[in-house]
Amino acid sequence: MSDHHVTTDDAWVPDACTLPTAERPLRLAEFDQFFADAVRGVDRLSAQHLRLQLDGAAQVEETARDLTARESSCCSFFAFDLSRSEPDSLALDVRVPAAHVDVLDALAQRAVSVRDQG
């Protein structure tokens, strides 16, 4: 991972998140670093479905699996699916129920914003 400096505005963190408040800035920083380092494209496939096109490196896949597993444990409404259509192509699909579309909107905006800073 690189050492890009990113802010950790937690405005997109939903009330339904059970991650302790003190740990949220660290998790947000991890997501920001991941967005800056790994995201190559952001596609909104539907209101409830976001696809992040990622760098295909094995380290990126490992980081994505770790980060999404930990996020699922505190924000259970997220459904994450990591897949490869080709050896160097990695996609992270993020789905939410209709009640959390606003969270997905904010996550998508955050991914684009942080990626574009880098």
Biopython code that builds the backbone (N, CA, C, O; Angstrom):
import numpy as np
from Bio.PDB.StructureBuilder import StructureBuilder

atoms = [
    (1, "MET", "N", (0.835, -1.182, 0.000)),
    (1, "MET", "CA", (0.000, 0.000, 0.000)),
    (1, "MET", "C", (0.881, 1.247, 0.000)),
    (1, "MET", "O", (2.018, 1.229, 0.472)),
    (2, "SER", "N", (0.329, 2.322, -0.538)),
    (2, "SER", "CA", (1.100, 3.561, -0.577)),
    (2, "SER", "C", (0.839, 4.383, 0.674)),
    (2, "SER", "O", (0.084, 3.977, 1.557)),
    (3, "ASP", "N", (1.468, 5.529, 0.735)),
    (3, "ASP", "CA", (1.281, 6.368, 1.912)),
    (3, "ASP", "C", (0.518, 7.638, 1.572)),
    (3, "ASP", "O", (0.808, 8.700, 2.122)),
    (4, "HIS", "N", (-0.475, 7.538, 0.655)),
    (4, "HIS", "CA", (-1.315, 8.685, 0.337)),
    (4, "HIS", "C", (-1.959, 9.202, 1.620)),
    (4, "HIS", "O", (-2.364, 8.419, 2.479)),
    (5, "HIS", "N", (-2.050, 10.504, 1.741)),
    (5, "HIS", "CA", (-2.740, 11.077, 2.897)),
    (5, "HIS", "C", (-4.186, 11.326, 2.498)),
    (5, "HIS", "O", (-4.451, 12.041, 1.532)),
    (6, "VAL", "N", (-5.112, 10.745, 3.229)),
    (6, "VAL", "CA", (-6.524, 10.938, 2.964)),
    (6, "VAL", "C", (-7.222, 11.293, 4.267)),
    (6, "VAL", "O", (-6.796, 10.900, 5.352)),
    (7, "THR", "N", (-8.305, 12.045, 4.129)),
    (7, "THR", "CA", (-9.073, 12.396, 5.313)),
    (7, "THR", "C", (-10.020, 11.260, 5.648)),
    (7, "THR", "O", (-10.323, 10.422, 4.798)),
    (8, "THR", "N", (-10.481, 11.234, 6.871)),
    (8, "THR", "CA", (-11.352, 10.153, 7.304)),
    (8, "THR", "C", (-12.701, 10.690, 7.756)),
    (8, "THR", "O", (-13.121, 10.447, 8.887)),
    (9, "ASP", "N", (-13.378, 11.417, 6.882)),
    (9, "ASP", "CA", (-14.716, 11.922, 7.156)),
    (9, "ASP", "C", (-15.657, 10.732, 7.250)),
    (9, "ASP", "O", (-15.797, 9.972, 6.291)),
    (10, "ASP", "N", (-16.302, 10.565, 8.399)),
    (10, "ASP", "CA", (-17.148, 9.390, 8.591)),
    (10, "ASP", "C", (-18.621, 9.662, 8.316)),
    (10, "ASP", "O", (-19.481, 8.947, 8.829)),
    (11, "ALA", "N", (-18.928, 10.675, 7.521)),
    (11, "ALA", "CA", (-20.319, 11.021, 7.241)),
    (11, "ALA", "C", (-21.069, 9.873, 6.561)),
    (11, "ALA", "O", (-22.291, 9.791, 6.684)),
    (12, "TRP", "N", (-20.380, 8.997, 5.857)),
    (12, "TRP", "CA", (-21.063, 7.912, 5.148)),
    (12, "TRP", "C", (-21.267, 6.675, 6.020)),
    (12, "TRP", "O", (-21.878, 5.708, 5.564)),
    (13, "VAL", "N", (-20.782, 6.675, 7.240)),
    (13, "VAL", "CA", (-20.939, 5.522, 8.123)),
    (13, "VAL", "C", (-22.383, 5.482, 8.633)),
    (13, "VAL", "O", (-22.842, 6.447, 9.245)),
    (14, "PRO", "N", (-23.100, 4.389, 8.393)),
    (14, "PRO", "CA", (-24.503, 4.314, 8.804)),
    (14, "PRO", "C", (-24.673, 4.103, 10.303)),
    (14, "PRO", "O", (-23.785, 3.578, 10.975)),
    (15, "ASP", "N", (-25.826, 4.518, 10.816)),
    (15, "ASP", "CA", (-26.143, 4.289, 12.220)),
    (15, "ASP", "C", (-26.182, 2.801, 12.550)),
    (15, "ASP", "O", (-25.948, 2.412, 13.694)),
    (16, "ALA", "N", (-26.477, 1.965, 11.551)),
    (16, "ALA", "CA", (-26.579, 0.525, 11.772)),
    (16, "ALA", "C", (-25.222, -0.140, 11.994)),
    (16, "ALA", "O", (-25.166, -1.311, 12.368)),
    (17, "CYS", "N", (-24.151, 0.579, 11.774)),
    (17, "CYS", "CA", (-22.818, 0.023, 11.969)),
    (17, "CYS", "C", (-22.575, -0.251, 13.448)),
    (17, "CYS", "O", (-22.800, 0.618, 14.290)),
    (18, "THR", "N", (-22.119, -1.454, 13.761)),
    (18, "THR", "CA", (-21.870, -1.827, 15.155)),
    (18, "THR", "C", (-20.392, -1.734, 15.536)),
    (18, "THR", "O", (-20.016, -2.086, 16.655)),
    (19, "LEU", "N", (-19.558, -1.264, 14.615)),
    (19, "LEU", "CA", (-18.142, -1.075, 14.941)),
    (19, "LEU", "C", (-18.049, 0.001, 16.026)),
    (19, "LEU", "O", (-18.656, 1.063, 15.886)),
    (20, "PRO", "N", (-17.310, -0.251, 17.090)),
    (20, "PRO", "CA", (-17.187, 0.771, 18.144)),
    (20, "PRO", "C", (-16.720, 2.100, 17.552)),
    (20, "PRO", "O", (-15.841, 2.137, 16.690)),
    (21, "THR", "N", (-17.310, 3.162, 18.019)),
    (21, "THR", "CA", (-17.035, 4.499, 17.500)),
    (21, "THR", "C", (-15.534, 4.816, 17.494)),
    (21, "THR", "O", (-15.040, 5.441, 16.555)),
    (22, "ALA", "N", (-14.827, 4.402, 18.506)),
    (22, "ALA", "CA", (-13.392, 4.676, 18.583)),
    (22, "ALA", "C", (-12.598, 3.992, 17.474)),
    (22, "ALA", "O", (-11.520, 4.462, 17.112)),
    (23, "GLU", "N", (-13.114, 2.894, 16.933)),
    (23, "GLU", "CA", (-12.410, 2.153, 15.882)),
    (23, "GLU", "C", (-12.759, 2.633, 14.472)),
    (23, "GLU", "O", (-12.076, 2.272, 13.513)),
    (24, "ARG", "N", (-13.801, 3.434, 14.335)),
    (24, "ARG", "CA", (-14.257, 3.859, 13.005)),
    (24, "ARG", "C", (-13.228, 4.648, 12.210)),
    (24, "ARG", "O", (-13.070, 4.395, 11.015)),
    (25, "PRO", "N", (-12.519, 5.598, 12.826)),
    (25, "PRO", "CA", (-11.518, 6.325, 12.018)),
    (25, "PRO", "C", (-10.455, 5.402, 11.423)),
    (25, "PRO", "O", (-9.994, 5.630, 10.305)),
    (26, "LEU", "N", (-10.068, 4.370, 12.157)),
    (26, "LEU", "CA", (-9.075, 3.426, 11.633)),
    (26, "LEU", "C", (-9.637, 2.640, 10.457)),
    (26, "LEU", "O", (-8.949, 2.455, 9.453)),
    (27, "ARG", "N", (-10.879, 2.176, 10.568)),
    (27, "ARG", "CA", (-11.496, 1.424, 9.469)),
    (27, "ARG", "C", (-11.685, 2.319, 8.252)),
    (27, "ARG", "O", (-11.439, 1.891, 7.124)),
    (28, "LEU", "N", (-12.118, 3.555, 8.468)),
    (28, "LEU", "CA", (-12.277, 4.490, 7.359)),
    (28, "LEU", "C", (-10.944, 4.736, 6.666)),
    (28, "LEU", "O", (-10.882, 4.801, 5.438)),
    (29, "ALA", "N", (-9.890, 4.871, 7.440)),
    (29, "ALA", "CA", (-8.559, 5.066, 6.863)),
    (29, "ALA", "C", (-8.142, 3.846, 6.043)),
    (29, "ALA", "O", (-7.521, 3.985, 4.989)),
    (30, "GLU", "N", (-8.486, 2.643, 6.532)),
    (30, "GLU", "CA", (-8.173, 1.429, 5.772)),
    (30, "GLU", "C", (-8.915, 1.417, 4.434)),
    (30, "GLU", "O", (-8.334, 1.095, 3.397)),
    (31, "PHE", "N", (-10.202, 1.769, 4.465)),
    (31, "PHE", "CA", (-10.964, 1.821, 3.212)),
    (31, "PHE", "C", (-10.397, 2.881, 2.281)),
    (31, "PHE", "O", (-10.247, 2.635, 1.085)),
    (32, "ASP", "N", (-10.082, 4.050, 2.811)),
    (32, "ASP", "CA", (-9.513, 5.107, 1.973)),
    (32, "ASP", "C", (-8.212, 4.657, 1.325)),
    (32, "ASP", "O", (-7.985, 4.910, 0.141)),
    (33, "GLN", "N", (-7.361, 3.994, 2.091)),
    (33, "GLN", "CA", (-6.094, 3.516, 1.539)),
    (33, "GLN", "C", (-6.354, 2.476, 0.451)),
    (33, "GLN", "O", (-5.703, 2.479, -0.594)),
    (34, "PHE", "N", (-7.313, 1.587, 0.710)),
    (34, "PHE", "CA", (-7.679, 0.568, -0.267)),
    (34, "PHE", "C", (-8.216, 1.220, -1.541)),
    (34, "PHE", "O", (-7.827, 0.837, -2.644)),
    (35, "PHE", "N", (-9.104, 2.198, -1.397)),
    (35, "PHE", "CA", (-9.646, 2.893, -2.572)),
    (35, "PHE", "C", (-8.529, 3.561, -3.363)),
    (35, "PHE", "O", (-8.497, 3.473, -4.590)),
    (36, "ALA", "N", (-7.620, 4.224, -2.671)),
    (36, "ALA", "CA", (-6.527, 4.938, -3.348)),
    (36, "ALA", "C", (-5.581, 3.988, -4.063)),
    (36, "ALA", "O", (-5.135, 4.271, -5.175)),
    (37, "ASP", "N", (-5.274, 2.870, -3.432)),
    (37, "ASP", "CA", (-4.280, 1.949, -3.967)),
    (37, "ASP", "C", (-4.822, 0.935, -4.964)),
    (37, "ASP", "O", (-4.121, 0.563, -5.905)),
    (38, "ALA", "N", (-6.046, 0.485, -4.777)),
    (38, "ALA", "CA", (-6.516, -0.684, -5.517)),
    (38, "ALA", "C", (-7.634, -0.430, -6.526)),
    (38, "ALA", "O", (-7.758, -1.182, -7.493)),
    (39, "VAL", "N", (-8.442, 0.595, -6.332)),
    (39, "VAL", "CA", (-9.610, 0.800, -7.197)),
    (39, "VAL", "C", (-9.185, 1.422, -8.520)),
    (39, "VAL", "O", (-8.529, 2.464, -8.556)),
    (40, "ARG", "N", (-9.573, 0.762, -9.602)),
    (40, "ARG", "CA", (-9.273, 1.234, -10.954)),
    (40, "ARG", "C", (-10.514, 1.749, -11.669)),
    (40, "ARG", "O", (-10.408, 2.503, -12.636)),
    (41, "GLY", "N", (-11.690, 1.347, -11.197)),
    (41, "GLY", "CA", (-12.940, 1.799, -11.800)),
    (41, "GLY", "C", (-14.096, 1.577, -10.845)),
    (41, "GLY", "O", (-14.059, 0.686, -9.997)),
    (42, "VAL", "N", (-15.124, 2.402, -10.994)),
    (42, "VAL", "CA", (-16.309, 2.310, -10.149)),
    (42, "VAL", "C", (-17.520, 2.282, -11.070)),
    (42, "VAL", "O", (-17.749, 3.220, -11.834)),
    (43, "ASP", "N", (-18.293, 1.206, -10.994)),
    (43, "ASP", "CA", (-19.472, 1.046, -11.846)),
    (43, "ASP", "C", (-20.705, 0.849, -10.975)),
    (43, "ASP", "O", (-20.732, -0.041, -10.125)),
    (44, "ARG", "N", (-21.707, 1.662, -11.179)),
    (44, "ARG", "CA", (-22.966, 1.509, -10.448)),
    (44, "ARG", "C", (-23.897, 0.708, -11.345)),
    (44, "ARG", "O", (-24.429, 1.230, -12.325)),
    (45, "LEU", "N", (-24.088, -0.550, -11.009)),
    (45, "LEU", "CA", (-24.878, -1.451, -11.837)),
    (45, "LEU", "C", (-26.374, -1.323, -11.573)),
    (45, "LEU", "O", (-27.187, -1.597, -12.456)),
    (46, "SER", "N", (-26.738, -0.908, -10.363)),
    (46, "SER", "CA", (-28.127, -0.618, -10.007)),
    (46, "SER", "C", (-28.092, 0.194, -8.719)),
    (46, "SER", "O", (-27.021, 0.420, -8.156)),
    (47, "ALA", "N", (-29.237, 0.625, -8.256)),
    (47, "ALA", "CA", (-29.300, 1.414, -7.025)),
    (47, "ALA", "C", (-28.701, 0.647, -5.845)),
    (47, "ALA", "O", (-28.137, 1.248, -4.931)),
    (48, "GLN", "N", (-28.826, -0.672, -5.867)),
    (48, "GLN", "CA", (-28.378, -1.501, -4.748)),
    (48, "GLN", "C", (-27.110, -2.286, -5.026)),
    (48, "GLN", "O", (-26.726, -3.141, -4.227)),
    (49, "HIS", "N", (-26.446, -2.010, -6.155)),
    (49, "HIS", "CA", (-25.295, -2.818, -6.572)),
    (49, "HIS", "C", (-24.193, -1.929, -7.144)),
    (49, "HIS", "O", (-24.388, -1.207, -8.122)),
    (50, "LEU", "N", (-23.038, -2.007, -6.503)),
    (50, "LEU", "CA", (-21.847, -1.273, -6.916)),
    (50, "LEU", "C", (-20.755, -2.276, -7.251)),
    (50, "LEU", "O", (-20.575, -3.260, -6.534)),
    (51, "ARG", "N", (-20.027, -2.036, -8.332)),
    (51, "ARG", "CA", (-18.883, -2.882, -8.672)),
    (51, "ARG", "C", (-17.630, -2.016, -8.708)),
    (51, "ARG", "O", (-17.561, -1.013, -9.418)),
    (52, "LEU", "N", (-16.647, -2.433, -7.925)),
    (52, "LEU", "CA", (-15.343, -1.786, -7.936)),
    (52, "LEU", "C", (-14.395, -2.653, -8.748)),
    (52, "LEU", "O", (-14.189, -3.823, -8.424)),
    (53, "GLN", "N", (-13.817, -2.087, -9.797)),
    (53, "GLN", "CA", (-12.806, -2.769, -10.582)),
    (53, "GLN", "C", (-11.481, -2.524, -9.870)),
    (53, "GLN", "O", (-11.097, -1.381, -9.620)),
    (54, "LEU", "N", (-10.789, -3.614, -9.548)),
    (54, "LEU", "CA", (-9.583, -3.520, -8.725)),
    (54, "LEU", "C", (-8.334, -3.927, -9.483)),
    (54, "LEU", "O", (-8.396, -4.652, -10.476)),
    (55, "ASP", "N", (-7.212, -3.454, -9.001)),
    (55, "ASP", "CA", (-5.916, -3.951, -9.434)),
    (55, "ASP", "C", (-5.944, -5.461, -9.186)),
    (55, "ASP", "O", (-6.426, -5.900, -8.142)),
    (56, "GLY", "N", (-5.447, -6.246, -10.109)),
    (56, "GLY", "CA", (-5.549, -7.697, -10.019)),
    (56, "GLY", "C", (-4.489, -8.401, -9.190)),
    (56, "GLY", "O", (-4.440, -9.631, -9.176)),
    (57, "ALA", "N", (-3.646, -7.659, -8.506)),
    (57, "ALA", "CA", (-2.561, -8.271, -7.730)),
    (57, "ALA", "C", (-3.094, -9.147, -6.598)),
    (57, "ALA", "O", (-4.151, -8.880, -6.026)),
    (58, "ALA", "N", (-2.335, -10.198, -6.291)),
    (58, "ALA", "CA", (-2.718, -11.116, -5.212)),
    (58, "ALA", "C", (-2.839, -10.385, -3.877)),
    (58, "ALA", "O", (-3.727, -10.697, -3.085)),
    (59, "GLN", "N", (-1.968, -9.426, -3.619)),
    (59, "GLN", "CA", (-2.020, -8.659, -2.372)),
    (59, "GLN", "C", (-3.327, -7.869, -2.280)),
    (59, "GLN", "O", (-3.896, -7.739, -1.196)),
    (60, "VAL", "N", (-3.802, -7.347, -3.402)),
    (60, "VAL", "CA", (-5.069, -6.607, -3.416)),
    (60, "VAL", "C", (-6.215, -7.541, -3.069)),
    (60, "VAL", "O", (-7.105, -7.180, -2.298)),
    (61, "GLU", "N", (-6.196, -8.737, -3.634)),
    (61, "GLU", "CA", (-7.251, -9.708, -3.329)),
    (61, "GLU", "C", (-7.240, -10.057, -1.841)),
    (61, "GLU", "O", (-8.294, -10.121, -1.208)),
    (62, "GLU", "N", (-6.070, -10.280, -1.293)),
    (62, "GLU", "CA", (-5.954, -10.613, 0.127)),
    (62, "GLU", "C", (-6.474, -9.464, 1.002)),
    (62, "GLU", "O", (-7.211, -9.694, 1.961)),
    (63, "THR", "N", (-6.091, -8.246, 0.669)),
    (63, "THR", "CA", (-6.553, -7.080, 1.419)),
    (63, "THR", "C", (-8.059, -6.925, 1.315)),
    (63, "THR", "O", (-8.731, -6.643, 2.307)),
    (64, "ALA", "N", (-8.591, -7.109, 0.107)),
    (64, "ALA", "CA", (-10.040, -6.980, -0.099)),
    (64, "ALA", "C", (-10.805, -8.023, 0.707)),
    (64, "ALA", "O", (-11.822, -7.706, 1.324)),
    (65, "ARG", "N", (-10.334, -9.243, 0.706)),
    (65, "ARG", "CA", (-11.005, -10.305, 1.478)),
    (65, "ARG", "C", (-10.985, -10.000, 2.984)),
    (65, "ARG", "O", (-11.991, -10.169, 3.673)),
    (66, "ASP", "N", (-9.850, -9.556, 3.473)),
    (66, "ASP", "CA", (-9.731, -9.234, 4.893)),
    (66, "ASP", "C", (-10.627, -8.053, 5.271)),
    (66, "ASP", "O", (-11.370, -8.121, 6.250)),
    (67, "LEU", "N", (-10.555, -6.991, 4.507)),
    (67, "LEU", "CA", (-11.311, -5.786, 4.815)),
    (67, "LEU", "C", (-12.819, -6.026, 4.720)),
    (67, "LEU", "O", (-13.571, -5.575, 5.584)),
    (68, "THR", "N", (-13.260, -6.725, 3.691)),
    (68, "THR", "CA", (-14.704, -6.968, 3.543)),
    (68, "THR", "C", (-15.228, -7.945, 4.588)),
    (68, "THR", "O", (-16.376, -7.828, 5.019)),
    (69, "ALA", "N", (-14.412, -8.902, 5.001)),
    (69, "ALA", "CA", (-14.847, -9.826, 6.059)),
    (69, "ALA", "C", (-15.044, -9.066, 7.364)),
    (69, "ALA", "O", (-16.031, -9.274, 8.069)),
    (70, "ARG", "N", (-14.109, -8.194, 7.678)),
    (70, "ARG", "CA", (-14.245, -7.420, 8.913)),
    (70, "ARG", "C", (-15.407, -6.439, 8.834)),
    (70, "ARG", "O", (-16.093, -6.212, 9.831)),
    (71, "GLU", "N", (-15.638, -5.852, 7.655)),
    (71, "GLU", "CA", (-16.749, -4.919, 7.503)),
    (71, "GLU", "C", (-18.092, -5.631, 7.604)),
    (71, "GLU", "O", (-19.038, -5.094, 8.181)),
    (72, "SER", "N", (-18.182, -6.827, 7.052)),
    (72, "SER", "CA", (-19.425, -7.611, 7.131)),
    (72, "SER", "C", (-19.782, -7.950, 8.572)),
    (72, "SER", "O", (-20.957, -8.093, 8.910)),
    (73, "SER", "N", (-18.769, -8.079, 9.416)),
    (73, "SER", "CA", (-19.045, -8.447, 10.807)),
    (73, "SER", "C", (-19.673, -7.311, 11.601)),
    (73, "SER", "O", (-20.330, -7.561, 12.611)),
    (74, "CYS", "N", (-19.487, -6.068, 11.167)),
    (74, "CYS", "CA", (-20.073, -4.945, 11.911)),
    (74, "CYS", "C", (-21.197, -4.258, 11.146)),
    (74, "CYS", "O", (-22.026, -3.578, 11.750)),
    (75, "CYS", "N", (-21.235, -4.422, 9.850)),
    (75, "CYS", "CA", (-22.297, -3.853, 9.013)),
    (75, "CYS", "C", (-22.859, -4.994, 8.171)),
    (75, "CYS", "O", (-22.548, -5.136, 6.989)),
    (76, "SER", "N", (-23.697, -5.800, 8.819)),
    (76, "SER", "CA", (-24.157, -7.045, 8.203)),
    (76, "SER", "C", (-25.051, -6.854, 6.986)),
    (76, "SER", "O", (-25.328, -7.817, 6.272)),
    (77, "PHE", "N", (-25.504, -5.645, 6.739)),
    (77, "PHE", "CA", (-26.352, -5.409, 5.563)),
    (77, "PHE", "C", (-25.552, -5.393, 4.266)),
    (77, "PHE", "O", (-26.138, -5.514, 3.190)),
    (78, "PHE", "N", (-24.230, -5.246, 4.338)),
    (78, "PHE", "CA", (-23.392, -5.304, 3.135)),
    (78, "PHE", "C", (-23.243, -6.750, 2.673)),
    (78, "PHE", "O", (-23.051, -7.656, 3.485)),
    (79, "ALA", "N", (-23.334, -6.955, 1.368)),
    (79, "ALA", "CA", (-23.004, -8.252, 0.765)),
    (79, "ALA", "C", (-21.847, -7.986, -0.189)),
    (79, "ALA", "O", (-21.986, -7.232, -1.152)),
    (80, "PHE", "N", (-20.715, -8.607, 0.083)),
    (80, "PHE", "CA", (-19.514, -8.429, -0.732)),
    (80, "PHE", "C", (-19.228, -9.710, -1.503)),
    (80, "PHE", "O", (-19.373, -10.809, -0.968)),
    (81, "ASP", "N", (-18.820, -9.564, -2.767)),
    (81, "ASP", "CA", (-18.447, -10.711, -3.580)),
    (81, "ASP", "C", (-17.226, -10.319, -4.404)),
    (81, "ASP", "O", (-17.271, -9.378, -5.198)),
    (82, "LEU", "N", (-16.152, -11.043, -4.206)),
    (82, "LEU", "CA", (-14.909, -10.796, -4.923)),
    (82, "LEU", "C", (-14.756, -11.864, -5.998)),
    (82, "LEU", "O", (-14.883, -13.056, -5.716)),
    (83, "SER", "N", (-14.483, -11.438, -7.234)),
    (83, "SER", "CA", (-14.384, -12.416, -8.318)),
    (83, "SER", "C", (-13.334, -11.999, -9.337)),
    (83, "SER", "O", (-12.960, -10.832, -9.454)),
    (84, "ARG", "N", (-12.871, -13.021, -10.075)),
    (84, "ARG", "CA", (-11.915, -12.820, -11.172)),
    (84, "ARG", "C", (-12.536, -13.352, -12.463)),
    (84, "ARG", "O", (-12.907, -14.524, -12.538)),
    (85, "SER", "N", (-12.649, -12.499, -13.472)),
    (85, "SER", "CA", (-13.099, -12.965, -14.778)),
    (85, "SER", "C", (-11.904, -13.411, -15.614)),
    (85, "SER", "O", (-12.044, -14.208, -16.543)),
    (86, "GLU", "N", (-10.717, -12.883, -15.269)),
    (86, "GLU", "CA", (-9.454, -13.239, -15.910)),
    (86, "GLU", "C", (-8.377, -13.184, -14.829)),
    (86, "GLU", "O", (-8.603, -12.580, -13.781)),
    (87, "PRO", "N", (-7.219, -13.792, -15.052)),
    (87, "PRO", "CA", (-6.184, -13.806, -14.015)),
    (87, "PRO", "C", (-5.770, -12.424, -13.502)),
    (87, "PRO", "O", (-5.428, -12.284, -12.328)),
    (88, "ASP", "N", (-5.796, -11.407, -14.360)),
    (88, "ASP", "CA", (-5.364, -10.073, -13.924)),
    (88, "ASP", "C", (-6.538, -9.110, -13.724)),
    (88, "ASP", "O", (-6.340, -7.899, -13.635)),
    (89, "SER", "N", (-7.757, -9.649, -13.653)),
    (89, "SER", "CA", (-8.951, -8.830, -13.496)),
    (89, "SER", "C", (-9.681, -9.215, -12.212)),
    (89, "SER", "O", (-10.094, -10.362, -12.045)),
    (90, "LEU", "N", (-9.834, -8.260, -11.316)),
    (90, "LEU", "CA", (-10.463, -8.508, -10.031)),
    (90, "LEU", "C", (-11.604, -7.509, -9.851)),
    (90, "LEU", "O", (-11.435, -6.314, -10.094)),
    (91, "ALA", "N", (-12.760, -8.003, -9.428)),
    (91, "ALA", "CA", (-13.915, -7.131, -9.201)),
    (91, "ALA", "C", (-14.476, -7.386, -7.808)),
    (91, "ALA", "O", (-14.548, -8.524, -7.346)),
    (92, "LEU", "N", (-14.865, -6.313, -7.160)),
    (92, "LEU", "CA", (-15.528, -6.400, -5.866)),
    (92, "LEU", "C", (-16.937, -5.865, -6.038)),
    (92, "LEU", "O", (-17.137, -4.672, -6.267)),
    (93, "ASP", "N", (-17.916, -6.759, -5.926)),
    (93, "ASP", "CA", (-19.319, -6.363, -5.991)),
    (93, "ASP", "C", (-19.808, -6.089, -4.574)),
    (93, "ASP", "O", (-19.575, -6.875, -3.655)),
    (94, "VAL", "N", (-20.486, -4.966, -4.419)),
    (94, "VAL", "CA", (-21.038, -4.574, -3.123)),
    (94, "VAL", "C", (-22.534, -4.379, -3.321)),
    (94, "VAL", "O", (-22.969, -3.586, -4.157)),
    (95, "ARG", "N", (-23.308, -5.113, -2.539)),
    (95, "ARG", "CA", (-24.767, -5.005, -2.621)),
    (95, "ARG", "C", (-25.315, -4.651, -1.246)),
    (95, "ARG", "O", (-24.764, -5.034, -0.213)),
    (96, "VAL", "N", (-26.425, -3.905, -1.266)),
    (96, "VAL", "CA", (-27.118, -3.541, -0.031)),
    (96, "VAL", "C", (-28.616, -3.664, -0.259)),
    (96, "VAL", "O", (-29.080, -3.588, -1.396)),
    (97, "PRO", "N", (-29.381, -3.854, 0.823)),
    (97, "PRO", "CA", (-30.839, -3.823, 0.687)),
    (97, "PRO", "C", (-31.301, -2.387, 0.408)),
    (97, "PRO", "O", (-30.554, -1.433, 0.628)),
    (98, "ALA", "N", (-32.516, -2.249, -0.069)),
    (98, "ALA", "CA", (-33.064, -0.936, -0.438)),
    (98, "ALA", "C", (-32.959, 0.084, 0.692)),
    (98, "ALA", "O", (-32.756, 1.269, 0.432)),
    (99, "ALA", "N", (-33.091, -0.348, 1.915)),
    (99, "ALA", "CA", (-33.038, 0.565, 3.062)),
    (99, "ALA", "C", (-31.668, 1.217, 3.240)),
    (99, "ALA", "O", (-31.547, 2.204, 3.965)),
    (100, "HIS", "N", (-30.637, 0.680, 2.591)),
    (100, "HIS", "CA", (-29.272, 1.196, 2.769)),
    (100, "HIS", "C", (-28.652, 1.715, 1.474)),
    (100, "HIS", "O", (-27.429, 1.788, 1.357)),
    (101, "VAL", "N", (-29.485, 2.072, 0.507)),
    (101, "VAL", "CA", (-28.975, 2.613, -0.755)),
    (101, "VAL", "C", (-28.171, 3.886, -0.514)),
    (101, "VAL", "O", (-27.183, 4.133, -1.206)),
    (102, "ASP", "N", (-28.583, 4.694, 0.459)),
    (102, "ASP", "CA", (-27.850, 5.923, 0.746)),
    (102, "ASP", "C", (-26.420, 5.630, 1.209)),
    (102, "ASP", "O", (-25.506, 6.405, 0.926)),
    (103, "VAL", "N", (-26.227, 4.529, 1.909)),
    (103, "VAL", "CA", (-24.883, 4.145, 2.352)),
    (103, "VAL", "C", (-24.044, 3.734, 1.141)),
    (103, "VAL", "O", (-22.866, 4.080, 1.049)),
    (104, "LEU", "N", (-24.656, 2.994, 0.217)),
    (104, "LEU", "CA", (-23.939, 2.589, -0.994)),
    (104, "LEU", "C", (-23.608, 3.810, -1.846)),
    (104, "LEU", "O", (-22.525, 3.886, -2.427)),
    (105, "ASP", "N", (-24.537, 4.770, -1.923)),
    (105, "ASP", "CA", (-24.272, 6.022, -2.648)),
    (105, "ASP", "C", (-23.027, 6.703, -2.079)),
    (105, "ASP", "O", (-22.136, 7.115, -2.821)),
    (106, "ALA", "N", (-22.983, 6.811, -0.761)),
    (106, "ALA", "CA", (-21.865, 7.484, -0.109)),
    (106, "ALA", "C", (-20.563, 6.705, -0.287)),
    (106, "ALA", "O", (-19.504, 7.299, -0.489)),
    (107, "LEU", "N", (-20.644, 5.375, -0.213)),
    (107, "LEU", "CA", (-19.458, 4.546, -0.413)),
    (107, "LEU", "C", (-18.915, 4.726, -1.827)),
    (107, "LEU", "O", (-17.705, 4.847, -2.016)),
    (108, "ALA", "N", (-19.795, 4.743, -2.809)),
    (108, "ALA", "CA", (-19.380, 4.940, -4.202)),
    (108, "ALA", "C", (-18.727, 6.306, -4.387)),
    (108, "ALA", "O", (-17.690, 6.420, -5.040)),
    (109, "GLN", "N", (-19.332, 7.333, -3.814)),
    (109, "GLN", "CA", (-18.765, 8.684, -3.921)),
    (109, "GLN", "C", (-17.399, 8.740, -3.256)),
    (109, "GLN", "O", (-16.477, 9.377, -3.764)),
    (110, "ARG", "N", (-17.276, 8.071, -2.122)),
    (110, "ARG", "CA", (-16.011, 8.057, -1.395)),
    (110, "ARG", "C", (-14.928, 7.353, -2.213)),
    (110, "ARG", "O", (-13.801, 7.838, -2.308)),
    (111, "ALA", "N", (-15.275, 6.216, -2.800)),
    (111, "ALA", "CA", (-14.312, 5.464, -3.605)),
    (111, "ALA", "C", (-13.804, 6.301, -4.777)),
    (111, "ALA", "O", (-12.604, 6.317, -5.053)),
    (112, "VAL", "N", (-14.702, 6.990, -5.462)),
    (112, "VAL", "CA", (-14.312, 7.824, -6.596)),
    (112, "VAL", "C", (-13.451, 8.993, -6.132)),
    (112, "VAL", "O", (-12.414, 9.289, -6.725)),
    (113, "SER", "N", (-13.890, 9.646, -5.076)),
    (113, "SER", "CA", (-13.174, 10.822, -4.561)),
    (113, "SER", "C", (-11.752, 10.469, -4.132)),
    (113, "SER", "O", (-10.799, 11.153, -4.507)),
    (114, "VAL", "N", (-11.612, 9.408, -3.349)),
    (114, "VAL", "CA", (-10.288, 9.023, -2.851)),
    (114, "VAL", "C", (-9.410, 8.519, -3.996)),
    (114, "VAL", "O", (-8.227, 8.851, -4.065)),
    (115, "ARG", "N", (-9.987, 7.719, -4.895)),
    (115, "ARG", "CA", (-9.211, 7.227, -6.032)),
    (115, "ARG", "C", (-8.692, 8.386, -6.869)),
    (115, "ARG", "O", (-7.546, 8.367, -7.318)),
    (116, "ASP", "N", (-9.533, 9.397, -7.082)),
    (116, "ASP", "CA", (-9.144, 10.533, -7.904)),
    (116, "ASP", "C", (-8.110, 11.438, -7.233)),
    (116, "ASP", "O", (-7.388, 12.160, -7.921)),
    (117, "GLN", "N", (-8.028, 11.412, -5.899)),
    (117, "GLN", "CA", (-7.007, 12.179, -5.178)),
    (117, "GLN", "C", (-5.616, 11.635, -5.473)),
    (117, "GLN", "O", (-4.634, 12.376, -5.515)),
    (118, "GLY", "N", (-5.559, 10.311, -5.678)),
    (118, "GLY", "CA", (-4.265, 9.664, -5.889)),
    (118, "GLY", "C", (-3.829, 9.826, -7.293)),
    (118, "GLY", "O", (-2.758, 9.348, -7.666)),
]
sb = StructureBuilder()
sb.init_structure("model")
sb.init_model(0)
sb.init_chain("A")
sb.init_seg("    ")
for serial, (resi, resn, name, xyz) in enumerate(atoms, 1):
    if name == "N":
        sb.init_residue(resn, " ", resi, " ")
    sb.init_atom(name, np.array(xyz, "f"), 0.0, 1.0, " ", f" {name:<3s}", serial, name[0])
structure = sb.get_structure()
